């Protein structure tokens, strides 16, 4: 009986770890694809690319994944550190696309700005808050 409980606990821990890892991997794949699309041809239509990626794809992805993180108790206090992760990734997306293209074209290095983190942080905060509220409502209903 004890061995069964131990195996069951290990399975749950393993699934939680896998779920957390998949959330990060999904975000990183979408983030990477947005950078690749820019360098393959997105820079030819800079306005369309920036509207699609920086106002739709990255914010929606950040918000949705943050909801899952907010709902998941296994993130515990680390989920609030993810605000910085999403902020840095948003800033790096700007830097890896337009700033880098500008640096290459004009031989001028434009360093990333801390203020560029704000959209990623805000989208993530909204998602984490939404997920935390959903989790609290579910917990309250089950008790």
TAMO-V112932 format. One record per run of one state. SS is the DSSP state (A for helix, B for strand, O for the rest). FROM is the first residue (numbers start at 1). TO is the last residue. If there is no record, write none. Layout:
SS,FROM,TO
SS,FROM,TO
This chain:
O,1,1
A,2,40
O,41,41
A,42,71
O,72,72
A,73,75
O,76,77
A,78,106
O,107,113
A,114,142
O,143,143
